[in-house]
């Protein structure tokens, strides 16, 4: 489906979601926890982390690990969890994107696993390229600072002019094309994308780490970088947003139905019990 049609569907779904009764604070807390754990698991898994969704949840919720789990994988989960919470805090404060903010996100993402802590959040000084594509390097180290400055300038206009989903996808793609850091670029990019989405009132999306989904994601990123045509990646991210909105709407609709069913399906003996109890209280 063309991007324009996708974005219209997404806008319509977002408007529909706004008409539904919101979840209770307890339900929101549960949903947010599930989304956070899935983000940490999926974003790390894309980069090769071997923790399962269950193991990630156990580590983040209860501090429990299982035998044979890599210490590095555990630390990556803890770091990304902290970075995710920081991203949400920035969103709630409506913080404007800056190079300082991006450096800080990357520093948190890599702090406990980088072998060179002094350079966490510092721009790389060596050439880098996608795995197996030495002939297609990312931005040269000497050009990273100016490219990042240009990215921030672009954000100031694009965030106003583009549909929020298109902006979030383009921000992710442009950041990865620069690849400013020695490590953690993918995880940082997905945090930046979700920061842009949540600031615009959209839910967090999580790229699936299955082989098929992973390949589609990486191929769309690389094709966009090589050709300069961002539509392939924009359409992919739009599909994730659409699916996530549809899932969220189903949850809200089910919650409304369940509440209505509970209200209309009350045992008469319970009503009598309440009346008798209220008499006793008086």
N, C-alpha and C positions, 0 to 999 in steps of 0.2 A: 504493500500500500504506500502511495506517495507520502512524503513527510507532511505536507500541508494537511492532508486528510487525517493522518495520524494525530497531528497536534490538535485538530478540531475535535476529534473523538476524546482526546485526553482532557481538553478543556471542558467538554460536556460531562465527562465522568467526574471531574473535580467539582463541578457545579452540583451534580447530583449528590455527591458525597456530603456536600455542605447542607443539603436539605434533610439529611437523616439525623436522628437523635444521637448525640455523642455518647461515647462510652463513659462509664463512671471513672473516677480517679483511680480506683483499684484495678479496673480493667485496662485502663491506659498504661498503668505501670507494668502490668503483665505483658501487654503487647509490646511495649517499648523494650522490655527485657529480652523478649524473643527475637525482635528485630536486631538488637545490638549483638546478641550472641551469634546470630546468623551472619551478620556483617563481618564480625571478627573471623569467624570460621571460613566463610567463602572468600573473603579478600585475601586472607593468608594462604588458603589452599591454592588460589590462582598462582601464587608465587612459589608453590612447592611445599608449603607446610603440610605435615602428614596427620595432624590432629583431626579426629572426626568431629562432627557437630556435637555429639554427646560428650566427648572428652573436653571440647572447648567450653561447653556449658558447665561441666563439673569444675573445671579450673576457675572459671570466672565467678560462679555462684557460690561454690563451697570450698574452693582452694584445694580440691582433691585431684590427684593425678593417678594414672594407672601405670603399671610396670611397663618398661620398654619405651616410654614416651621420651622423646628428645628434649633435653633441657632448653635448647635453642628454640624449639617449637613452642614450649611453654612460655618462654620469655617473649616471643613474638606475639603470642595471644595477649599477654598482660600489657605489653606496650601498645598494641593496636586498640585494645579496650580503653586505655587511658586517652589515646588520641581521639577516639570516637566520642568519648565524653567531653573532651575539650572542644571538638567540632560542634557538638550540640549546644554547649555553653556559648560559643561564639554566635551561633544561630539565634539563640534566645535574646542575645544582646544586640542583634542586628549589626554585627561588626562588619565593616567594609574590608574587602580582600586587600591584602598588602603582601609585599615580599617578606616582611617580618613574620606575619601570620603563617605563611607557607613554610618558611624556615622552621618555625616552632612546631608545626604539625609534623614535619619530617623528622625533627629532632626527637619528638616523643615516640614516633613510630619505630625508630631505630636505636633508641638510647641504650637498651640493655643487650642488644645483639650485635651492634657494630664492633668491629675489632679496633676501630679508630675513633674513640668517643670524642676526641677533640674536634673532629671534623663532622660530627653529627649536625645536620642542618646547614653545613657549608657546601657551596657549589663544588662540583667535582673539578679536578685539574687534569684528568686523563680522558682520552677518547672513549666513547662507549657506543654500542650498537646492539640491535636485537640479536638474540641468540642465533648463531649460524649465518648472520648477515653482516659480516665484517665490511662488505663493500657498500653498506648503507648506514653510515654512522649518524648518530644524533648530532645535535648542535655542537660545534667545536667548543672546548672549554673556555677559550678567550672571548667567545661571543655570548656565553650564557647570561652574564649579568645584564647586558643590554637587551637580550631577548626576553628576560624576565621582566625588565622594566616596561618593555613594549606590551607584554601580556597584561600587566596591571593597567596600563593605559587603555588597552582594548576592552578590558572588563568594565571600565567606567562608562563606556558607550554601549557595549553589547548587552549588558545586563538590563538596560532600559529599552533597547530596540528589538531584541530577539524574544521569542516565546521562551519562558523559563526553562522548558525541557530542552529546547535547542541550545540555549545558552549553556546549560549544565553539561551537555554532551560536548559542545565545542571547547569549553574550558578544560574538560578532561583531556580531549584529544590534543589541544595545543600545548598543554603542560607536558604530556607524555612525549610529544614530538621534540620538545626542548630537552627533556630528561636531565634536569639540572643537578641531581644528586647522585652520589656514588651508589646509594642503596635506598630502597623504600619508595621509589618513584610511583609505582603502580598503586600501592596502598595509599600514598598521599593523594594521588589523582582521584581515586574513588571517594576519598573523604571530601575533597574539594567539590566534586560533582554533587555529592549528597548535601553538602552545605548549601550549594546554590539551589538545589531542589527544595530543601526544607525551609529556607528563607522565603521561598515563593509559595509556601503552603502545601507542597507536595510531600508524599511519604518517602522515606529512605528506600532506595532500591539496592538489591544485592545481585551482582552478576554471578550466575551459577558456575561452580567450578568443575562441572562434568566435562568430559573430554570434548564432546560436541560443542557445548556452550563456550568452553574456553577457547577452542579453535576459532569459532565464529567471532568472538570478541577480539582476539589477537589479530585475526585477518582483517577485520574491519578497521582496527586502529592502524595497521600497517598500510592498508590500501589508501586510507585517508591521508596518511603522511606522505606517501609516495606520489599521489596524484594531486593532492591539494583539494580534492573533492570530499568534503566532510559529510555528505549526505548518507553514505553507507553506515557510518558510525552513528550519526544522528538518528537514523531509522532504527538501528539496533537498540539504542538507549530508550527511544520512544516506546518500543515494544515492551521493554521492561517496566517502564512507568505505567503503561496501559494495563498490563497484567497485574501490577501491584495495586493500582486503583480499583480494579475489578475485584480483587481479593478483599480489599479493605471494605468495599461496599457490601460484599456478601456477609462480612462479619457484622457490620452495622445493621443490615437488614435482618440477619438472624437474631441479633440481640433484641431488636424491636419486637420481632415475632415472639421470642421466648418470654419477654416481659409481658406482652399482651396475653399470651397463653396462661402465664402464671396468675395474672390479675383476674382472668375470667374463669379460671379453674380452681376455685377455692372450696374446700370441704366445709359444708354448712356447720359441722361440729366445731370447726376452728373459729368461725364467726361467733358462734355461741360462747366459745371459750373466751374470746376477747371481750365480749360484752360482760360476762361474769367477772372477769379480772378487773375490768374498768370500774364496775360497781364496787368491788372490794377496795380499790384504790381510793374511791371517793368516801 
